[in-house]
Amino acid sequence: MVELRLEDLSIGYDKPIITNIDFKLRSPVLVQVMGPNGAGKTTLLKTIIGVLKPLKGKIFIDEEDVTGNPEKAGTYISYVPQVSTYVLGNVFPMSVWEFVEFEAKAYMKRLGLHKNGLSKFIEEILNTVGIPKDLWHKGINKLSGGQRQRLLVARALLKKNTPILALDEPLSAIDIEGRAVIANIVGKLKENNKIIIITCHDPELLMDFTDYIVLLGRGIHVFGKPKEVLKPSVLSELYHASYVELEKHIHICDYHI
């Protein structure tokens, strides 16, 4: 079991976007971070993984202070960025197979892999995320946005021993059928005793796996179980006119719940 603790956290750049964030997560658990564009979802994830320093507060993983320290945080956390912010084809001019092989070799010892088992392992990873076999030896720059997103998820799956997985819009740019596949993969990773923190534009796909929700908006946050926070009284207080109930869905600006 691993514990992630955020203490009196204020996040942002020059000015705080969200203040006084306090919550604790113990594995296995999946938490969805939700809110309109600009609410601070990506900023929160980047702060948790240590890339951004909080304006105030501390982040602890199993009592180790990892605040603003990506090296320390990286021993615990695998991160999947938004595909639009991670230009795979330009940064890594290689094939899909070469990319996964390159990443896998870095974790062979940690994964307990031997050289003769590497190819089978790569095949399993690529099949798991649903990248067609005829694309395995093509350049990353030939992939669609959704296929690149699947490749980033595959990259995160290589770090199997990291107890925390943070994903920023992992279902973006993926076709409807593919979203359900990736959502199911991500949701089931919780069974491996992981903490999963995810931002998602289609939160209903992961609701069956979701234990907690963090709602962000208007400089504040609400943390709790889905039934506690996805209530008209909470949503209207947080989002005002930006929140509208629809049949079987809740619409928060760019979100459907």
C-alpha positions in Angstrom: 0.0 0.0 0.0 1.2 3.5 -0.8 -0.1 6.8 0.5 -0.1 10.2 -1.3 -0.8 13.2 0.9 -1.4 16.8 -0.2 -1.1 19.4 2.6 -2.4 22.9 2.4 -1.4 23.1 -1.3 -1.8 26.3 -3.3 -1.0 25.8 -7.0 -0.4 28.1 -10.0 2.3 30.1 -11.6 2.6 33.8 -10.6 -0.8 33.7 -8.9 -2.6 30.8 -7.3 -5.2 29.0 -9.4 -6.4 26.7 -6.6 -5.7 27.2 -2.9 -5.8 25.1 0.3 -5.8 21.7 -1.3 -5.9 19.0 1.4 -6.5 15.3 0.7 -5.0 11.9 1.3 -5.1 8.9 -1.0 -4.2 5.3 -0.1 -3.9 2.6 -2.7 -5.8 1.0 -4.4 -7.8 4.0 -5.5 -8.8 5.9 -8.6 -9.5 9.6 -8.4 -10.8 11.8 -11.3 -9.9 15.4 -11.4 -12.6 17.4 -13.1 -13.4 21.0 -14.0 -13.6 23.4 -17.0 -10.6 24.4 -19.1 -8.3 26.6 -17.2 -9.5 25.3 -13.8 -6.1 23.9 -12.9 -6.3 20.2 -13.7 -3.0 19.9 -15.6 -1.3 22.3 -13.1 -2.4 20.0 -10.2 -0.9 16.9 -11.9 2.3 18.7 -12.8 2.6 19.8 -9.2 2.0 16.3 -7.9 4.8 14.9 -10.2 7.2 17.6 -9.0 7.6 19.5 -12.3 5.9 22.6 -10.8 6.6 23.8 -7.3 3.5 24.7 -5.3 3.1 28.3 -4.2 2.4 26.9 -0.7 2.1 23.5 0.9 3.7 20.1 0.8 3.3 16.8 -1.0 4.3 13.5 0.7 4.5 10.0 -0.7 4.8 7.4 2.1 6.0 10.2 4.4 8.8 11.2 1.9 8.6 14.9 1.0 8.6 15.0 -2.8 7.5 18.7 -3.1 8.9 20.2 -6.3 11.3 17.3 -6.8 10.6 15.4 -10.0 13.4 12.9 -9.4 12.1 11.8 -6.0 8.5 11.9 -7.3 9.5 10.0 -10.4 10.5 6.9 -8.4 6.9 6.6 -7.3 4.9 8.1 -10.2 4.4 7.3 -13.9 3.0 10.3 -15.9 1.1 10.3 -19.1 0.9 13.9 -20.5 -1.6 15.2 -23.0 -0.6 14.1 -26.4 -0.7 17.7 -27.7 2.0 18.7 -25.3 4.2 15.7 -26.1 5.3 15.8 -29.7 6.4 12.2 -30.1 7.1 12.2 -33.8 9.5 15.2 -33.6 11.2 14.4 -30.2 11.7 10.7 -31.0 12.3 10.1 -34.8 11.8 6.3 -34.5 9.3 3.6 -35.1 6.6 2.5 -32.6 8.5 -0.6 -31.8 11.8 1.2 -31.4 10.2 3.7 -29.0 8.7 1.0 -26.7 11.9 -1.1 -26.9 14.1 2.0 -26.0 11.8 2.7 -23.0 11.6 -0.9 -22.0 15.3 -1.4 -21.9 15.6 1.3 -19.3 13.3 -0.7 -17.0 14.4 -4.3 -17.8 16.1 -4.8 -14.4 13.2 -3.3 -12.5 10.7 -5.4 -14.5 12.7 -8.6 -14.1 13.0 -9.0 -17.8 15.7 -10.9 -19.7 16.9 -9.9 -23.1 15.2 -13.0 -24.7 11.9 -12.0 -23.2 11.9 -8.4 -24.3 10.2 -8.9 -27.7 7.3 -10.8 -26.2 6.9 -8.2 -23.5 6.8 -5.4 -26.1 4.2 -7.3 -28.1 2.0 -7.7 -25.0 2.2 -3.9 -24.2 1.3 -2.9 -27.8 -1.5 -5.4 -27.9 -2.8 -4.2 -24.5 -3.2 -0.6 -25.7 -4.6 -1.6 -29.0 -2.0 -0.4 -31.5 -2.5 -2.4 -34.7 0.4 -4.7 -35.6 0.8 -3.1 -39.1 1.9 0.1 -37.3 4.5 -1.4 -35.0 7.4 -0.8 -37.4 6.2 2.5 -38.9 7.4 5.9 -37.7 5.7 7.6 -34.8 5.1 10.6 -37.1 2.7 8.4 -39.1 0.4 7.8 -36.2 -2.9 9.6 -35.6 -3.3 11.7 -32.4 -5.3 8.9 -30.8 -2.6 6.3 -31.7 0.0 8.5 -30.2 -2.0 8.8 -27.0 -2.2 5.0 -26.8 1.6 4.9 -27.2 2.0 7.3 -24.3 -0.2 5.0 -22.2 2.0 2.1 -23.3 5.0 4.0 -22.1 3.5 4.5 -18.7 2.6 0.8 -18.4 6.3 -0.1 -18.8 6.9 1.4 -15.3 4.8 -1.4 -13.7 6.4 -1.1 -10.3 5.6 2.6 -9.8 2.7 2.7 -7.3 1.1 5.9 -8.7 -0.1 6.6 -12.2 -1.0 10.2 -13.2 -2.7 10.6 -16.5 -3.6 14.0 -18.2 -6.5 13.5 -20.7 -5.4 10.0 -21.7 -8.7 9.5 -23.7 -8.3 12.6 -25.8 -8.0 12.3 -29.6 -9.0 8.6 -29.4 -12.1 7.3 -31.2 -15.2 6.3 -29.2 -14.5 2.6 -29.2 -10.8 3.2 -28.3 -11.8 5.4 -25.4 -13.7 2.5 -23.8 -10.8 0.2 -24.3 -8.2 2.5 -22.8 -10.6 3.5 -19.9 -11.0 -0.2 -19.1 -7.2 -0.7 -19.1 -6.6 2.3 -16.9 -9.4 1.4 -14.5 -8.3 -2.2 -14.0 -4.7 -1.0 -13.2 -6.2 0.0 -9.8 -6.3 -3.8 -9.1 -2.5 -3.7 -9.1 -2.6 -1.8 -5.8 -2.0 1.6 -7.5 -3.1 5.1 -6.9 -4.5 6.4 -10.2 -5.1 10.2 -10.7 -6.7 11.1 -14.0 -8.2 14.1 -15.8 -10.7 13.1 -18.4 -13.2 14.8 -20.8 -15.5 11.8 -20.7 -15.6 10.9 -16.9 -18.5 8.6 -17.2 -16.3 6.0 -18.9 -14.3 5.6 -15.7 -17.1 6.1 -13.2 -17.4 2.4 -12.4 -13.7 2.4 -11.2 -13.8 5.9 -9.5 -13.5 6.1 -5.8 -13.1 9.9 -5.4 -13.5 13.0 -7.4 -11.7 16.4 -7.2 -13.8 19.2 -8.6 -11.9 22.3 -9.5 -13.3 25.7 -10.3 -13.4 29.4 -9.3 -10.1 29.0 -7.4 -11.5 26.4 -5.0 -11.8 22.6 -4.9 -14.2 20.0 -3.7 -13.0 16.5 -2.8 -15.1 13.5 -2.0 -16.9 10.4 -3.3 -18.8 10.7 -6.5 -22.2 10.6 -4.8 -21.1 13.3 -2.4 -19.7 15.8 -4.9 -21.8 15.2 -8.1 -24.9 16.6 -6.5 -26.8 19.6 -7.9 -26.3 21.6 -4.6 -22.5 21.2 -4.8 -22.2 21.7 -8.6 -24.4 24.8 -8.7 -22.5 26.3 -5.8 -19.1 25.7 -7.5 -20.0 26.4 -11.1 -23.1 28.6 -11.0 -24.3 29.2 -14.6 -21.6 27.0 -16.0 -23.4 24.0 -14.7 -26.5 22.6 -16.4 -28.3 19.3 -15.8 -29.1 17.3 -18.9 -30.8 13.9 -19.1 -28.5 11.3 -17.7 -25.6 13.8 -17.8 -24.2 16.8 -16.0 -22.6 19.5 -18.2 -19.8 21.6 -16.7 -18.6 23.9 -19.5 -16.5 21.4 -21.4 -17.4 18.3 -19.4 -20.2 15.8 -19.6 -20.8 13.6 -16.4 
